Amino acid sequence: MTKKTMAAVVMGAFLVINAEAYMVSFMLIETGLPEGVRKVHSEQWENTLFDVFFDSGFITSNIAMQRLDYKPQNGVDGFLEANIVQLKNGGSDFFLIVQLDYGPEGATPENISFYLYKISQRGNIHALSANGYASQKIFTEKIEGKKYRSSRDEIADIKKTAMGLVPYFK
């Protein structure tokens, strides 16, 4: 082998060994929808989050979508606590909860809230649970829902919003 080829092989091996991808898990929560109503909007959020996070280089997984009659009165932290062992055992570094609050019309969400947590097994980051896992809420945001002219416009807007979350996964 020539020196250049050998150097390229060594550098490639070094980069592969040091390559690390974060694992991002997410959950969608729908509130205010009657039982039996299927919401394409929620499914578009789920599919677009998968696409954006995967295309950004993250290992991506989700927890089944939850449907609630009302907004959680004590916030969404209980969903993190209920799933933290599963998340950490599955290798998740971050957990994103997206809450879609539908109103009486129910066509699209009136409000969309984002809650991003960093999960750790090391020390007390913020709140140490009884099972030894720690989590820290690192980002929250609430945006107003929109009505769209077309499905294409809706997906483009969801992608833009999801891309805005990517820098927080560090």
C-alpha positions as CSV (number, residue, x, y, z in Angstrom):
1,M,0.0,0.0,0.0
2,T,1.2,3.5,-0.7
3,K,1.6,6.0,2.1
4,K,-1.4,8.0,0.9
5,T,-3.7,4.9,0.8
6,M,-2.5,3.8,4.3
7,A,-3.0,7.3,5.7
8,A,-6.6,7.4,4.2
9,V,-7.4,4.0,5.7
10,V,-6.1,5.0,9.2
11,M,-8.0,8.4,9.1
12,G,-11.2,6.6,7.9
13,A,-10.9,4.1,10.7
14,F,-10.3,6.9,13.2
15,L,-13.3,8.8,12.1
16,V,-15.6,5.8,12.1
17,I,-14.5,4.8,15.6
18,N,-15.1,8.3,16.9
19,A,-18.4,8.8,15.0
20,E,-21.3,9.0,17.4
21,A,-25.0,9.7,16.8
22,Y,-27.4,10.9,19.4
23,M,-30.6,9.0,19.8
24,V,-33.8,11.1,19.8
25,S,-37.1,9.7,21.0
26,F,-40.4,11.6,20.8
27,M,-44.0,11.3,21.7
28,L,-47.0,13.1,20.3
29,I,-49.9,14.0,22.7
30,E,-53.3,15.0,21.2
31,T,-55.7,16.8,23.4
32,G,-59.3,17.8,22.8
33,L,-60.2,15.2,20.2
34,P,-63.2,13.0,20.6
35,E,-62.6,9.2,20.6
36,G,-62.6,7.6,17.1
37,V,-61.6,10.8,15.2
38,R,-58.5,10.2,13.1
39,K,-56.3,13.2,12.7
40,V,-54.1,13.3,9.6
41,H,-52.4,16.4,11.0
42,S,-51.0,14.4,14.0
43,E,-49.7,11.7,11.7
44,Q,-48.0,14.3,9.5
45,W,-46.3,15.7,12.5
46,E,-45.1,12.2,13.5
47,N,-43.8,11.3,10.0
48,T,-42.1,14.7,9.5
49,L,-40.3,14.5,12.8
50,F,-39.0,11.1,11.9
51,D,-37.8,12.4,8.5
52,V,-36.2,15.6,9.8
53,F,-34.4,14.0,12.7
54,F,-33.2,11.0,10.7
55,D,-32.0,13.2,7.8
56,S,-30.1,15.3,10.4
57,G,-28.1,12.3,11.5
58,F,-30.0,11.2,14.6
59,I,-31.1,7.7,15.5
60,T,-34.8,8.3,15.9
61,S,-37.6,6.4,17.7
62,N,-41.0,7.2,19.0
63,I,-43.4,6.2,21.8
64,A,-47.0,5.6,20.7
65,M,-49.2,8.7,20.3
66,Q,-51.3,9.5,23.3
67,R,-54.8,11.0,23.1
68,L,-56.2,12.9,26.1
69,D,-59.6,14.5,26.5
70,Y,-58.0,17.6,28.2
71,K,-54.6,19.2,28.5
72,P,-52.6,17.5,31.3
73,Q,-53.2,19.7,34.4
74,N,-49.8,19.0,35.9
75,G,-47.9,19.3,32.6
76,V,-46.2,16.6,30.6
77,D,-43.4,15.7,33.0
78,G,-45.4,12.6,34.1
79,F,-45.0,11.2,30.6
80,L,-41.2,11.5,30.8
81,E,-41.2,9.8,34.3
82,A,-43.5,7.0,33.1
83,N,-41.2,6.3,30.1
84,I,-37.7,7.2,31.3
85,V,-36.5,3.6,32.1
86,Q,-37.7,2.5,28.6
87,L,-36.0,5.5,27.0
88,K,-32.7,5.1,28.7
89,N,-32.6,1.3,28.3
90,G,-33.3,1.9,24.6
91,G,-30.3,4.3,24.4
92,S,-32.2,7.6,24.1
93,D,-30.2,10.7,24.8
94,F,-33.1,13.1,24.2
95,F,-36.9,12.9,24.6
96,L,-39.2,15.3,22.8
97,I,-42.9,15.6,23.7
98,V,-45.0,17.5,21.2
99,Q,-48.5,18.4,22.5
100,L,-51.1,19.1,19.8
101,D,-54.0,20.9,21.4
102,Y,-57.1,20.7,19.2
103,G,-60.1,23.0,19.7
104,P,-63.8,22.6,19.1
105,E,-63.4,22.7,15.3
106,G,-60.7,20.1,15.5
107,A,-59.4,20.5,11.9
108,T,-55.9,21.5,13.0
109,P,-54.3,22.1,16.4
110,E,-55.0,25.5,18.0
111,N,-51.7,25.3,19.9
112,I,-48.6,23.1,19.6
113,S,-46.2,22.8,22.6
114,F,-42.7,21.4,22.6
115,Y,-40.9,19.9,25.6
116,L,-37.4,18.7,25.1
117,Y,-35.5,16.7,27.8
118,K,-31.9,15.5,28.0
119,I,-31.7,12.1,29.6
120,S,-28.6,10.9,31.6
121,Q,-27.5,8.1,33.8
122,R,-24.7,10.1,35.2
123,G,-25.2,12.1,38.4
124,N,-28.0,14.5,39.1
125,I,-28.5,16.8,36.1
126,H,-31.8,18.2,37.3
127,A,-34.2,15.7,38.7
128,L,-33.0,12.3,39.7
129,S,-35.8,9.6,39.5
130,A,-36.0,6.7,41.9
131,N,-34.5,4.4,39.3
132,G,-31.3,6.4,39.1
133,Y,-31.9,8.2,35.8
134,A,-31.7,11.9,35.5
135,S,-33.4,14.3,33.1
136,Q,-33.2,18.0,32.4
137,K,-35.8,20.0,30.5
138,I,-33.6,21.9,28.1
139,F,-36.2,23.6,25.9
140,T,-39.9,24.5,25.9
141,E,-41.9,26.4,23.3
142,K,-45.5,27.0,22.5
143,I,-46.6,28.0,19.0
144,E,-50.0,28.9,17.6
145,G,-51.5,26.4,15.2
146,K,-52.2,27.4,11.6
147,K,-54.7,26.6,8.9
148,Y,-53.1,25.5,5.6
149,R,-54.2,25.8,1.9
150,S,-52.7,22.4,1.1
151,S,-51.1,19.4,2.6
152,R,-47.8,20.4,0.9
153,D,-47.8,23.8,2.7
154,E,-48.6,22.0,6.0
155,I,-45.7,19.6,5.6
156,A,-43.3,22.3,4.6
157,D,-44.2,24.3,7.7
158,I,-43.9,21.3,10.0
159,K,-40.4,20.6,8.5
160,K,-39.3,24.1,9.1
161,T,-40.5,23.9,12.7
162,A,-38.8,20.5,13.3
163,M,-35.6,21.8,11.8
164,G,-35.7,24.6,14.4
165,L,-35.5,22.0,17.1
166,V,-32.4,20.2,15.7
167,P,-29.8,22.6,17.3
168,Y,-31.0,21.8,20.8
169,F,-29.9,18.1,20.4
170,K,-26.4,18.6,21.7
